[in-house]
């Protein structure tokens, strides 16, 4: 049996929304069980020195939309 995949995710991330189905497909294809590990993204921001998107520059906010569109189209 394949090793278990620890799937760390947060419900507020658009990247989780975009990648969830693909991860499920990959895990199923390899017979790898998933261990769902939800976490609160705010705690990561606090400990990493990062800031939530609404607090970032307008340029970074606009680029995030471009980035998400590219990933969604992939």
PQR file with spaces between the fields and no chain letter, atoms N, CA, C, O and H, PARSE charges and radii, in Angstrom:
ATOM       1  N    UNK     1       0.839   -1.191    0.000 -0.4000 1.5000
ATOM       2  CA   UNK     1       0.000    0.000    0.000 -0.0000 2.0000
ATOM       3  C    UNK     1       0.882    1.252    0.000  0.5500 1.7000
ATOM       4  O    UNK     1       1.947    1.280    0.617 -0.5500 1.4000
ATOM       5  N    UNK     2       0.422    2.268   -0.694 -0.4000 1.5000
ATOM       6  CA   UNK     2       1.168    3.527   -0.783 -0.0000 2.0000
ATOM       7  C    UNK     2       1.175    4.247    0.562  0.5500 1.7000
ATOM       8  O    UNK     2       0.328    4.014    1.424 -0.5500 1.4000
ATOM       9  H    UNK     2      -0.443    2.245   -1.195  0.4000 1.0000
ATOM      10  N    UNK     3       2.147    5.117    0.707 -0.4000 1.5000
ATOM      11  CA   UNK     3       2.214    5.915    1.926 -0.0000 2.0000
ATOM      12  C    UNK     3       1.063    6.911    1.977  0.5500 1.7000
ATOM      13  O    UNK     3       0.535    7.328    0.946 -0.5500 1.4000
ATOM      14  H    UNK     3       2.836    5.306    0.007  0.4000 1.0000
ATOM      15  N    UNK     4       0.687    7.280    3.182 -0.4000 1.5000
ATOM      16  CA   UNK     4      -0.366    8.271    3.384 -0.0000 2.0000
ATOM      17  C    UNK     4       0.155    9.658    3.045  0.5500 1.7000
ATOM      18  O    UNK     4       1.282   10.016    3.386 -0.5500 1.4000
ATOM      19  H    UNK     4       1.115    6.941    4.020  0.4000 1.0000
ATOM      20  N    UNK     5      -0.687   10.434    2.366 -0.4000 1.5000
ATOM      21  CA   UNK     5      -0.358   11.821    2.043 -0.0000 2.0000
ATOM      22  C    UNK     5      -0.991   12.711    3.098  0.5500 1.7000
ATOM      23  O    UNK     5      -2.206   12.681    3.289 -0.5500 1.4000
ATOM      24  H    UNK     5      -1.603   10.144    2.089  0.4000 1.0000
ATOM      25  N    UNK     6      -0.184   13.499    3.781 -0.4000 1.5000
ATOM      26  CA   UNK     6      -0.709   14.510    4.701 -0.0000 2.0000
ATOM      27  C    UNK     6      -1.104   15.716    3.866  0.5500 1.7000
ATOM      28  O    UNK     6      -0.252   16.362    3.255 -0.5500 1.4000
ATOM      29  H    UNK     6       0.803   13.524    3.627  0.4000 1.0000
ATOM      30  N    UNK     7      -2.385   16.018    3.839 -0.4000 1.5000
ATOM      31  CA   UNK     7      -2.932   17.090    3.005 -0.0000 2.0000
ATOM      32  C    UNK     7      -3.262   18.279    3.895  0.5500 1.7000
ATOM      33  O    UNK     7      -4.339   18.341    4.489 -0.5500 1.4000
ATOM      34  H    UNK     7      -3.077   15.494    4.335  0.4000 1.0000
ATOM      35  N    UNK     8      -2.331   19.221    3.982 -0.4000 1.5000
ATOM      36  CA   UNK     8      -2.530   20.437    4.768 -0.0000 2.0000
ATOM      37  C    UNK     8      -3.265   21.444    3.897  0.5500 1.7000
ATOM      38  O    UNK     8      -2.826   21.747    2.788 -0.5500 1.4000
ATOM      39  H    UNK     8      -1.457   19.171    3.500  0.4000 1.0000
ATOM      40  N    UNK     9      -4.369   21.956    4.388 -0.4000 1.5000
ATOM      41  CA   UNK     9      -5.162   22.885    3.593 -0.0000 2.0000
ATOM      42  C    UNK     9      -5.878   23.876    4.487  0.5500 1.7000
ATOM      43  O    UNK     9      -6.080   23.636    5.677 -0.5500 1.4000
ATOM      44  H    UNK     9      -4.726   21.709    5.289  0.4000 1.0000
ATOM      45  N    UNK    10      -6.257   24.994    3.890 -0.4000 1.5000
ATOM      46  CA   UNK    10      -7.038   26.011    4.577 -0.0000 2.0000
ATOM      47  C    UNK    10      -8.219   26.372    3.693  0.5500 1.7000
ATOM      48  O    UNK    10      -8.086   26.442    2.471 -0.5500 1.4000
ATOM      49  H    UNK    10      -6.093   25.189    2.923  0.4000 1.0000
ATOM      50  N    UNK    11      -9.340   26.595    4.287 -0.4000 1.5000
ATOM      51  CA   UNK    11     -10.554   26.834    3.501 -0.0000 2.0000
ATOM      52  C    UNK    11     -10.577   28.194    2.817  0.5500 1.7000
ATOM      53  O    UNK    11     -11.414   28.418    1.942 -0.5500 1.4000
ATOM      54  H    UNK    11      -9.448   26.538    5.279  0.4000 1.0000
ATOM      55  N    UNK    12      -9.692   29.101    3.185 -0.4000 1.5000
ATOM      56  CA   UNK    12      -9.734   30.432    2.579 -0.0000 2.0000
ATOM      57  C    UNK    12      -8.799   30.576    1.379  0.5500 1.7000
ATOM      58  O    UNK    12      -8.720   31.654    0.789 -0.5500 1.4000
ATOM      59  H    UNK    12      -9.012   28.919    3.896  0.4000 1.0000
ATOM      60  N    UNK    13      -8.098   29.521    1.013 -0.4000 1.5000
ATOM      61  CA   UNK    13      -7.125   29.620   -0.075 -0.0000 2.0000
ATOM      62  C    UNK    13      -7.730   29.246   -1.422  0.5500 1.7000
ATOM      63  O    UNK    13      -8.259   28.145   -1.579 -0.5500 1.4000
ATOM      64  H    UNK    13      -8.162   28.646    1.492  0.4000 1.0000
ATOM      65  N    UNK    14      -7.657   30.148   -2.392 -0.4000 1.5000
ATOM      66  CA   UNK    14      -8.125   29.784   -3.727 -0.0000 2.0000
ATOM      67  C    UNK    14      -7.234   28.714   -4.355  0.5500 1.7000
ATOM      68  O    UNK    14      -7.682   27.982   -5.238 -0.5500 1.4000
ATOM      69  H    UNK    14      -7.227   31.042   -2.265  0.4000 1.0000
ATOM      70  N    UNK    15      -5.984   28.612   -3.915 -0.4000 1.5000
ATOM      71  CA   UNK    15      -5.097   27.589   -4.448 -0.0000 2.0000
ATOM      72  C    UNK    15      -5.550   26.197   -4.011  0.5500 1.7000
ATOM      73  O    UNK    15      -5.419   25.239   -4.773 -0.5500 1.4000
ATOM      74  H    UNK    15      -5.619   29.207   -3.198  0.4000 1.0000
ATOM      75  N    UNK    16      -6.072   26.080   -2.815 -0.4000 1.5000
ATOM      76  CA   UNK    16      -6.628   24.805   -2.357 -0.0000 2.0000
ATOM      77  C    UNK    16      -7.824   24.435   -3.225  0.5500 1.7000
ATOM      78  O    UNK    16      -7.955   23.286   -3.649 -0.5500 1.4000
ATOM      79  H    UNK    16      -6.179   26.858   -2.196  0.4000 1.0000
ATOM      80  N    UNK    17      -8.681   25.388   -3.487 -0.4000 1.5000
ATOM      81  CA   UNK    17      -9.850   25.144   -4.335 -0.0000 2.0000
ATOM      82  C    UNK    17      -9.414   24.642   -5.710  0.5500 1.7000
ATOM      83  O    UNK    17      -9.986   23.686   -6.234 -0.5500 1.4000
ATOM      84  H    UNK    17      -8.575   26.321   -3.143  0.4000 1.0000
ATOM      85  N    UNK    18      -8.408   25.283   -6.289 -0.4000 1.5000
ATOM      86  CA   UNK    18      -7.960   24.912   -7.626 -0.0000 2.0000
ATOM      87  C    UNK    18      -7.245   23.562   -7.660  0.5500 1.7000
ATOM      88  O    UNK    18      -7.362   22.836   -8.647 -0.5500 1.4000
ATOM      89  H    UNK    18      -7.944   26.059   -5.863  0.4000 1.0000
ATOM      90  N    UNK    19      -6.519   23.216   -6.624 -0.4000 1.5000
ATOM      91  CA   UNK    19      -5.718   22.001   -6.648 -0.0000 2.0000
ATOM      92  C    UNK    19      -6.341   20.772   -6.019  0.5500 1.7000
ATOM      93  O    UNK    19      -5.821   19.668   -6.177 -0.5500 1.4000
ATOM      94  H    UNK    19      -6.424   23.806   -5.822  0.4000 1.0000
ATOM      95  N    UNK    20      -7.442   20.942   -5.310 -0.4000 1.5000
ATOM      96  CA   UNK    20      -8.038   19.840   -4.546 -0.0000 2.0000
ATOM      97  C    UNK    20      -8.381   18.632   -5.421  0.5500 1.7000
ATOM      98  O    UNK    20      -7.988   17.507   -5.113 -0.5500 1.4000
ATOM      99  H    UNK    20      -7.865   21.839   -5.182  0.4000 1.0000
ATOM     100  N    UNK    21      -9.099   18.865   -6.490 -0.4000 1.5000
ATOM     101  CA   UNK    21      -9.539   17.748   -7.342 -0.0000 2.0000
ATOM     102  C    UNK    21      -8.337   17.006   -7.924  0.5500 1.7000
ATOM     103  O    UNK    21      -8.327   15.776   -7.971 -0.5500 1.4000
ATOM     104  H    UNK    21      -9.418   19.780   -6.741  0.4000 1.0000
ATOM     105  N    UNK    22      -7.335   17.746   -8.363 -0.4000 1.5000
ATOM     106  CA   UNK    22      -6.148   17.111   -8.941 -0.0000 2.0000
ATOM     107  C    UNK    22      -5.432   16.250   -7.905  0.5500 1.7000
ATOM     108  O    UNK    22      -4.977   15.150   -8.220 -0.5500 1.4000
ATOM     109  H    UNK    22      -7.343   18.746   -8.325  0.4000 1.0000
ATOM     110  N    UNK    23      -5.330   16.737   -6.681 -0.4000 1.5000
ATOM     111  CA   UNK    23      -4.706   15.944   -5.628 -0.0000 2.0000
ATOM     112  C    UNK    23      -5.501   14.668   -5.369  0.5500 1.7000
ATOM     113  O    UNK    23      -4.915   13.603   -5.177 -0.5500 1.4000
ATOM     114  H    UNK    23      -5.700   17.630   -6.425  0.4000 1.0000
ATOM     115  N    UNK    24      -6.824   14.766   -5.363 -0.4000 1.5000
ATOM     116  CA   UNK    24      -7.654   13.578   -5.161 -0.0000 2.0000
ATOM     117  C    UNK    24      -7.397   12.553   -6.271  0.5500 1.7000
ATOM     118  O    UNK    24      -7.297   11.356   -6.002 -0.5500 1.4000
ATOM     119  H    UNK    24      -7.300   15.631   -5.519  0.4000 1.0000
ATOM     120  N    UNK    25      -7.289   13.026   -7.516 -0.4000 1.5000
ATOM     121  CA   UNK    25      -7.028   12.137   -8.653 -0.0000 2.0000
ATOM     122  C    UNK    25      -5.670   11.451   -8.518  0.5500 1.7000
ATOM     123  O    UNK    25      -5.556   10.246   -8.741 -0.5500 1.4000
ATOM     124  H    UNK    25      -7.369   13.999   -7.735  0.4000 1.0000
ATOM     125  N    UNK    26      -4.664   12.203   -8.159 -0.4000 1.5000
ATOM     126  CA   UNK    26      -3.314   11.642   -8.021 -0.0000 2.0000
ATOM     127  C    UNK    26      -3.278   10.606   -6.902  0.5500 1.7000
ATOM     128  O    UNK    26      -2.709    9.527   -7.070 -0.5500 1.4000
ATOM     129  H    UNK    26      -4.757   13.182   -7.978  0.4000 1.0000
ATOM     130  N    UNK    27      -3.878   10.928   -5.775 -0.4000 1.5000
ATOM     131  CA   UNK    27      -3.903    9.987   -4.649 -0.0000 2.0000
ATOM     132  C    UNK    27      -4.630    8.703   -5.035  0.5500 1.7000
ATOM     133  O    UNK    27      -4.166    7.607   -4.720 -0.5500 1.4000
ATOM     134  H    UNK    27      -4.340   11.804   -5.639  0.4000 1.0000
ATOM     135  N    UNK    28      -5.766    8.834   -5.716 -0.4000 1.5000
ATOM     136  CA   UNK    28      -6.527    7.651   -6.129 -0.0000 2.0000
ATOM     137  C    UNK    28      -5.732    6.806   -7.121  0.5500 1.7000
ATOM     138  O    UNK    28      -5.714    5.579   -7.023 -0.5500 1.4000
ATOM     139  H    UNK    28      -6.143    9.724   -5.973  0.4000 1.0000
ATOM     140  N    UNK    29      -5.085    7.454   -8.060 -0.4000 1.5000
ATOM     141  CA   UNK    29      -4.310    6.740   -9.081 -0.0000 2.0000
ATOM     142  C    UNK    29      -3.179    5.920   -8.455  0.5500 1.7000
ATOM     143  O    UNK    29      -2.829    4.856   -8.965 -0.5500 1.4000
ATOM     144  H    UNK    29      -5.100    8.450   -8.140  0.4000 1.0000
ATOM     145  N    UNK    30      -2.620    6.399   -7.377 -0.4000 1.5000
ATOM     146  CA   UNK    30      -1.508    5.704   -6.729 -0.0000 2.0000
ATOM     147  C    UNK    30      -1.935    4.905   -5.498  0.5500 1.7000
ATOM     148  O    UNK    30      -1.100    4.310   -4.817 -0.5500 1.4000
ATOM     149  H    UNK    30      -2.904    7.264   -6.962  0.4000 1.0000
ATOM     150  N    UNK    31      -3.233    4.895   -5.219 -0.4000 1.5000
ATOM     151  CA   UNK    31      -3.722    4.151   -4.066 -0.0000 2.0000
ATOM     152  C    UNK    31      -3.235    4.710   -2.746  0.5500 1.7000
ATOM     153  O    UNK    31      -3.096    3.978   -1.766 -0.5500 1.4000
ATOM     154  H    UNK    31      -3.911    5.379   -5.772  0.4000 1.0000
ATOM     155  N    UNK    32      -2.978    5.998   -2.721 -0.4000 1.5000
ATOM     156  CA   UNK    32      -2.446    6.635   -1.513 -0.0000 2.0000
ATOM     157  C    UNK    32      -3.580    7.253   -0.699  0.5500 1.7000
ATOM     158  O    UNK    32      -4.289    8.129   -1.194 -0.5500 1.4000
ATOM     159  H    UNK    32      -3.091    6.593   -3.517  0.4000 1.0000
ATOM     160  N    UNK    33      -3.754    6.812    0.521 -0.4000 1.5000
ATOM     161  CA   UNK    33      -4.777    7.442    1.364 -0.0000 2.0000
ATOM     162  C    UNK    33      -4.363    8.857    1.755  0.5500 1.7000
ATOM     163  O    UNK    33      -3.177    9.177    1.838 -0.5500 1.4000
ATOM     164  H    UNK    33      -3.178    6.100    0.923  0.4000 1.0000
ATOM     165  N    UNK    34      -5.354    9.682    1.988 -0.4000 1.5000
ATOM     166  CA   UNK    34      -5.111   11.069    2.390 -0.0000 2.0000
ATOM     167  C    UNK    34      -5.469   11.263    3.853  0.5500 1.7000
ATOM     168  O    UNK    34      -6.481   10.752    4.333 -0.5500 1.4000
ATOM     169  H    UNK    34      -6.317    9.423    1.921  0.4000 1.0000
ATOM     170  N    UNK    35      -4.635   11.997    4.546 -0.4000 1.5000
ATOM     171  CA   UNK    35      -4.938   12.418    5.911 -0.0000 2.0000
ATOM     172  C    UNK    35      -5.165   13.926    5.832  0.5500 1.7000
ATOM     173  O    UNK    35      -4.229   14.695    5.614 -0.5500 1.4000
ATOM     174  H    UNK    35      -3.812   12.412    4.157  0.4000 1.0000
ATOM     175  N    UNK    36      -6.409   14.334    6.008 -0.4000 1.5000
ATOM     176  CA   UNK    36      -6.768   15.746    5.898 -0.0000 2.0000
ATOM     177  C    UNK    36      -6.307   16.494    7.141  0.5500 1.7000
ATOM     178  O    UNK    36      -6.627   16.113    8.267 -0.5500 1.4000
ATOM     179  H    UNK    36      -7.170   13.710    6.185  0.4000 1.0000
ATOM     180  N    UNK    37      -5.540   17.578    6.917 -0.4000 1.5000
ATOM     181  CA   UNK    37      -4.947   18.337    8.010 -0.0000 2.0000
ATOM     182  C    UNK    37      -5.278   19.822    7.844  0.5500 1.7000
ATOM     183  O    UNK    37      -4.435   20.592    7.385 -0.5500 1.4000
ATOM     184  H    UNK    37      -5.280   17.887    6.002  0.4000 1.0000
ATOM     185  N    UNK    38      -6.491   20.229    8.212 -0.4000 1.5000
ATOM     186  CA   UNK    38      -6.831   21.652    8.075 -0.0000 2.0000
ATOM     187  C    UNK    38      -6.002   22.508    9.029  0.5500 1.7000
ATOM     188  O    UNK    38      -5.617   22.068   10.113 -0.5500 1.4000
ATOM     189  H    UNK    38      -7.176   19.603    8.586  0.4000 1.0000
ATOM     190  N    UNK    39      -5.740   23.729    8.601 -0.4000 1.5000
ATOM     191  CA   UNK    39      -5.016   24.657    9.468 -0.0000 2.0000
ATOM     192  C    UNK    39      -5.523   26.070    9.224  0.5500 1.7000
ATOM     193  O    UNK    39      -6.208   26.337    8.236 -0.5500 1.4000
ATOM     194  H    UNK    39      -6.053   24.086    7.721  0.4000 1.0000
ATOM     195  N    UNK    40      -5.178   26.963   10.132 -0.4000 1.5000
ATOM     196  CA   UNK    40      -5.599   28.361   10.046 -0.0000 2.0000
ATOM     197  C    UNK    40      -4.444   29.161    9.448  0.5500 1.7000
ATOM     198  O    UNK    40      -3.368   29.256   10.037 -0.5500 1.4000
ATOM     199  H    UNK    40      -4.621   26.746   10.934  0.4000 1.0000
ATOM     200  N    UNK    41      -4.683   29.726    8.283 -0.4000 1.5000
ATOM     201  CA   UNK    41      -3.629   30.418    7.552 -0.0000 2.0000
ATOM     202  C    UNK    41      -3.112   31.652    8.284  0.5500 1.7000
ATOM     203  O    UNK    41      -1.938   31.998    8.153 -0.5500 1.4000
ATOM     204  H    UNK    41      -5.558   29.649    7.804  0.4000 1.0000
ATOM     205  N    UNK    42      -3.963   32.313    9.043 -0.4000 1.5000
ATOM     206  CA   UNK    42      -3.531   33.499    9.780 -0.0000 2.0000
ATOM     207  C    UNK    42      -2.352   33.224   10.692  0.5500 1.7000
ATOM     208  O    UNK    42      -1.471   34.072   10.838 -0.5500 1.4000
ATOM     209  H    UNK    42      -4.917   32.032    9.149  0.4000 1.0000
ATOM     210  N    UNK    43      -2.323   32.062   11.301 -0.4000 1.5000
ATOM     211  CA   UNK    43      -1.206   31.697   12.166 -0.0000 2.0000
ATOM     212  C    UNK    43       0.097   31.561   11.396  0.5500 1.7000
ATOM     213  O    UNK    43       1.164   31.900   11.906 -0.5500 1.4000
ATOM     214  H    UNK    43      -3.039   31.374   11.182  0.4000 1.0000
ATOM     215  N    UNK    44       0.008   31.069   10.178 -0.4000 1.5000
ATOM     216  CA   UNK    44       1.197   30.956    9.330 -0.0000 2.0000
ATOM     217  C    UNK    44       1.707   32.348    8.975  0.5500 1.7000
ATOM     218  O    UNK    44       2.907   32.612    9.044 -0.5500 1.4000
ATOM     219  H    UNK    44      -0.859   30.793    9.764  0.4000 1.0000
ATOM     220  N    UNK    45       0.788   33.238    8.595 -0.4000 1.5000
ATOM     221  CA   UNK    45       1.190   34.607    8.261 -0.0000 2.0000
ATOM     222  C    UNK    45       1.910   35.262    9.441  0.5500 1.7000
ATOM     223  O    UNK    45       2.952   35.895    9.268 -0.5500 1.4000
ATOM     224  H    UNK    45      -0.187   33.023    8.540  0.4000 1.0000
ATOM     225  N    UNK    46       1.354   35.108   10.624 -0.4000 1.5000
ATOM     226  CA   UNK    46       1.957   35.722   11.811 -0.0000 2.0000
ATOM     227  C    UNK    46       3.369   35.209   12.058  0.5500 1.7000
ATOM     228  O    UNK    46       4.268   35.982   12.391 -0.5500 1.4000
ATOM     229  H    UNK    46       0.508   34.594   10.765  0.4000 1.0000
ATOM     230  N    UNK    47       3.560   33.906   11.896 -0.4000 1.5000
ATOM     231  CA   UNK    47       4.860   33.300   12.201 -0.0000 2.0000
ATOM     232  C    UNK    47       5.884   33.430   11.082  0.5500 1.7000
ATOM     233  O    UNK    47       7.077   33.230   11.315 -0.5500 1.4000
ATOM     234  H    UNK    47       2.830   33.279   11.626  0.4000 1.0000
ATOM     235  N    UNK    48       5.443   33.761    9.878 -0.4000 1.5000
ATOM     236  CA   UNK    48       6.375   33.853    8.749 -0.0000 2.0000
ATOM     237  C    UNK    48       6.710   35.288    8.371  0.5500 1.7000
ATOM     238  O    UNK    48       7.580   35.526    7.533 -0.5500 1.4000
ATOM     239  H    UNK    48       4.475   33.923    9.689  0.4000 1.0000
ATOM     240  N    UNK    49       6.019   36.247    8.989 -0.4000 1.5000
ATOM     241  CA   UNK    49       6.256   37.644    8.656 -0.0000 2.0000
ATOM     242  C    UNK    49       5.509   38.106    7.421  0.5500 1.7000
ATOM     243  O    UNK    49       5.678   39.245    6.986 -0.5500 1.4000
ATOM     244  H    UNK    49       5.312   36.054    9.670  0.4000 1.0000
ATOM     245  N    UNK    50       4.688   37.239    6.852 -0.4000 1.5000
ATOM     246  CA   UNK    50       3.898   37.598    5.676 -0.0000 2.0000
ATOM     247  C    UNK    50       2.618   38.312    6.115  0.5500 1.7000
ATOM     248  O    UNK    50       2.302   38.370    7.304 -0.5500 1.4000
ATOM     249  H    UNK    50       4.552   36.314    7.206  0.4000 1.0000
ATOM     250  N    UNK    51       1.901   38.843    5.153 -0.4000 1.5000
ATOM     251  CA   UNK    51       0.644   39.526    5.462 -0.0000 2.0000
ATOM     252  C    UNK    51      -0.445   39.018    4.531  0.5500 1.7000
ATOM     253  O    UNK    51      -0.151   38.579    3.419 -0.5500 1.4000
ATOM     254  H    UNK    51       2.158   38.795    4.188  0.4000 1.0000
ATOM     255  N    UNK    52      -1.695   39.072    4.965 -0.4000 1.5000
ATOM     256  CA   UNK    52      -2.804   38.654    4.109 -0.0000 2.0000
ATOM     257  C    UNK    52      -2.868   39.511    2.841  0.5500 1.7000
ATOM     258  O    UNK    52      -2.426   40.660    2.833 -0.5500 1.4000
ATOM     259  H    UNK    52      -1.935   39.429    5.868  0.4000 1.0000
ATOM     260  N    UNK    53      -3.413   38.950    1.793 -0.4000 1.5000
ATOM     261  CA   UNK    53      -3.481   39.638    0.507 -0.0000 2.0000
ATOM     262  C    UNK    53      -4.098   41.032    0.582  0.5500 1.7000
ATOM     263  O    UNK    53      -3.554   41.947   -0.036 -0.5500 1.4000
ATOM     264  H    UNK    53      -3.772   38.017    1.799  0.4000 1.0000
ATOM     265  N    UNK    54      -5.203   41.250    1.302 -0.4000 1.5000
ATOM     266  CA   UNK    54      -5.776   42.600    1.338 -0.0000 2.0000
ATOM     267  C    UNK    54      -4.838   43.665    1.913  0.5500 1.7000
ATOM     268  O    UNK    54      -5.036   44.858    1.681 -0.5500 1.4000
ATOM     269  H    UNK    54      -5.644   40.506    1.804  0.4000 1.0000
ATOM     270  N    UNK    55      -3.824   43.238    2.659 -0.4000 1.5000
ATOM     271  CA   UNK    55      -2.875   44.186    3.246 -0.0000 2.0000
ATOM     272  C    UNK    55      -1.626   44.380    2.379  0.5500 1.7000
ATOM     273  O    UNK    55      -0.732   45.142    2.746 -0.5500 1.4000
ATOM     274  H    UNK    55      -3.663   42.270    2.847  0.4000 1.0000
ATOM     275  N    UNK    56      -1.561   43.700    1.242 -0.4000 1.5000
ATOM     276  CA   UNK    56      -0.412   43.828    0.342 -0.0000 2.0000
ATOM     277  C    UNK    56      -0.645   44.957   -0.652  0.5500 1.7000
ATOM     278  O    UNK    56      -1.748   45.495   -0.745 -0.5500 1.4000
ATOM     279  H    UNK    56      -2.287   43.081    0.943  0.4000 1.0000
ATOM     280  N    UNK    57       0.381   45.306   -1.380 -0.4000 1.5000
ATOM     281  CA   UNK    57       0.279   46.401   -2.350 -0.0000 2.0000
ATOM     282  C    UNK    57      -0.732   46.066   -3.447  0.5500 1.7000
ATOM     283  O    UNK    57      -1.030   44.899   -3.702 -0.5500 1.4000
ATOM     284  H    UNK    57       1.277   44.869   -1.305  0.4000 1.0000
ATOM     285  N    UNK    58      -1.245   47.102   -4.081 -0.4000 1.5000
ATOM     286  CA   UNK    58      -2.214   46.920   -5.171 -0.0000 2.0000
ATOM     287  C    UNK    58      -1.602   46.102   -6.308  0.5500 1.7000
ATOM     288  O    UNK    58      -2.294   45.303   -6.939 -0.5500 1.4000
ATOM     289  H    UNK    58      -1.003   48.050   -3.873  0.4000 1.0000
ATOM     290  N    UNK    59      -0.327   46.295   -6.569 -0.4000 1.5000
ATOM     291  CA   UNK    59       0.352   45.538   -7.626 -0.0000 2.0000
ATOM     292  C    UNK    59       0.361   44.052   -7.307  0.5500 1.7000
ATOM     293  O    UNK    59       0.065   43.225   -8.169 -0.5500 1.4000
ATOM     294  H    UNK    59       0.235   46.944   -6.057  0.4000 1.0000
ATOM     295  N    UNK    60       0.699   43.714   -6.076 -0.4000 1.5000
ATOM     296  CA   UNK    60       0.703   42.297   -5.667 -0.0000 2.0000
ATOM     297  C    UNK    60      -0.698   41.707   -5.715  0.5500 1.7000
ATOM     298  O    UNK    60      -0.868   40.548   -6.094 -0.5500 1.4000
ATOM     299  H    UNK    60       0.940   44.386   -5.376  0.4000 1.0000
ATOM     300  N    UNK    61      -1.694   42.482   -5.341 -0.4000 1.5000
ATOM     301  CA   UNK    61      -3.072   41.999   -5.390 -0.0000 2.0000
ATOM     302  C    UNK    61      -3.493   41.713   -6.833  0.5500 1.7000
ATOM     303  O    UNK    61      -4.122   40.691   -7.106 -0.5500 1.4000
ATOM     304  H    UNK    61      -1.556   43.424   -5.033  0.4000 1.0000
ATOM     305  N    UNK    62      -3.147   42.614   -7.755 -0.4000 1.5000
ATOM     306  CA   UNK    62      -3.499   42.399   -9.168 -0.0000 2.0000
ATOM     307  C    UNK    62      -2.780   41.173   -9.723  0.5500 1.7000
ATOM     308  O    UNK    62      -3.365   40.379  -10.460 -0.5500 1.4000
ATOM     309  H    UNK    62      -2.636   43.445   -7.533  0.4000 1.0000
ATOM     310  N    UNK    63      -1.520   41.029   -9.366 -0.4000 1.5000
ATOM     311  CA   UNK    63      -0.770   39.884   -9.869 -0.0000 2.0000
ATOM     312  C    UNK    63      -1.355   38.569   -9.347  0.5500 1.7000
ATOM     313  O    UNK    63      -1.331   37.562  -10.055 -0.5500 1.4000
ATOM     314  H    UNK    63      -1.044   41.674   -8.768  0.4000 1.0000
ATOM     315  N    UNK    64      -1.865   38.566   -8.149 -0.4000 1.5000
ATOM     316  CA   UNK    64      -2.483   37.352   -7.602 -0.0000 2.0000
ATOM     317  C    UNK    64      -3.607   36.874   -8.513  0.5500 1.7000
ATOM     318  O    UNK    64      -3.758   35.671   -8.727 -0.5500 1.4000
ATOM     319  H    UNK    64      -1.883   39.384   -7.574  0.4000 1.0000
ATOM     320  N    UNK    65      -4.392   37.795   -9.048 -0.4000 1.5000
ATOM     321  CA   UNK    65      -5.474   37.416   -9.963 -0.0000 2.0000
ATOM     322  C    UNK    65      -4.923   36.805  -11.251  0.5500 1.7000
ATOM     323  O    UNK    65      -5.484   35.841  -11.773 -0.5500 1.4000
ATOM     324  H    UNK    65      -4.270   38.772   -8.874  0.4000 1.0000
ATOM     325  N    UNK    66      -3.833   37.361  -11.759 -0.4000 1.5000
ATOM     326  CA   UNK    66      -3.189   36.804  -12.952 -0.0000 2.0000
ATOM     327  C    UNK    66      -2.686   35.391  -12.655  0.5500 1.7000
ATOM     328  O    UNK    66      -2.884   34.469  -13.446 -0.5500 1.4000
ATOM     329  H    UNK    66      -3.378   38.144  -11.335  0.4000 1.0000
ATOM     330  N    UNK    67      -2.042   35.244  -11.521 -0.4000 1.5000
ATOM     331  CA   UNK    67      -1.498   33.955  -11.099 -0.0000 2.0000
ATOM     332  C    UNK    67      -2.604   32.903  -10.967  0.5500 1.7000
ATOM     333  O    UNK    67      -2.449   31.776  -11.439 -0.5500 1.4000
ATOM     334  H    UNK    67      -1.881   35.993  -10.879  0.4000 1.0000
ATOM     335  N    UNK    68      -3.693   33.261  -10.341 -0.4000 1.5000
ATOM     336  CA   UNK    68      -4.809   32.329  -10.176 -0.0000 2.0000
ATOM     337  C    UNK    68      -5.413   31.942  -11.517  0.5500 1.7000
ATOM     338  O    UNK    68      -5.768   30.782  -11.724 -0.5500 1.4000
ATOM     339  H    UNK    68      -3.819   34.176   -9.958  0.4000 1.0000
ATOM     340  N    UNK    69      -5.533   32.893  -12.423 -0.4000 1.5000
ATOM     341  CA   UNK    69      -6.074   32.605  -13.752 -0.0000 2.0000
ATOM     342  C    UNK    69      -5.185   31.604  -14.486  0.5500 1.7000
ATOM     343  O    UNK    69      -5.687   30.667  -15.108 -0.5500 1.4000
ATOM     344  H    UNK    69      -5.245   33.835  -12.255  0.4000 1.0000
ATOM     345  N    UNK    70      -3.888   31.796  -14.417 -0.4000 1.5000
ATOM     346  CA   UNK    70      -2.953   30.869  -15.073 -0.0000 2.0000
ATOM     347  C    UNK    70      -3.075   29.461  -14.509  0.5500 1.7000
ATOM     348  O    UNK    70      -3.091   28.485  -15.258 -0.5500 1.4000
ATOM     349  H    UNK    70      -3.481   32.556  -13.912  0.4000 1.0000
ATOM     350  N    UNK    71      -3.159   29.362  -13.210 -0.4000 1.5000
ATOM     351  CA   UNK    71      -3.278   28.043  -12.581 -0.0000 2.0000
ATOM     352  C    UNK    71      -4.609   27.403  -12.943  0.5500 1.7000
ATOM     353  O    UNK    71      -4.662   26.205  -13.223 -0.5500 1.4000
ATOM     354  H    UNK    71      -3.146   30.156  -12.601  0.4000 1.0000
ATOM     355  N    UNK    72      -5.675   28.178  -12.942 -0.4000 1.5000
ATOM     356  CA   UNK    72      -7.000   27.648  -13.277 -0.0000 2.0000
ATOM     357  C    UNK    72      -7.034   27.126  -14.711  0.5500 1.7000
ATOM     358  O    UNK    72      -7.688   26.120  -14.989 -0.5500 1.4000
ATOM     359  H    UNK    72      -5.632   29.151  -12.714  0.4000 1.0000
ATOM     360  N    UNK    73      -6.342   27.797  -15.613 -0.4000 1.5000
ATOM     361  CA   UNK    73      -6.325   27.372  -17.014 -0.0000 2.0000
ATOM     362  C    UNK    73      -5.458   26.142  -17.234  0.5500 1.7000
ATOM     363  O    UNK    73      -5.649   25.415  -18.209 -0.5500 1.4000
ATOM     364  H    UNK    73      -5.811   28.614  -15.387  0.4000 1.0000
ATOM     365  N    UNK    74      -4.512   25.904  -16.343 -0.4000 1.5000
ATOM     366  CA   UNK    74      -3.624   24.758  -16.471 -0.0000 2.0000
ATOM     367  C    UNK    74      -4.394   23.482  -16.217  0.5500 1.7000
ATOM     368  O    UNK    74      -3.823   22.394  -16.277 -0.5500 1.4000
ATOM     369  H    UNK    74      -4.357   26.495  -15.551  0.4000 1.0000
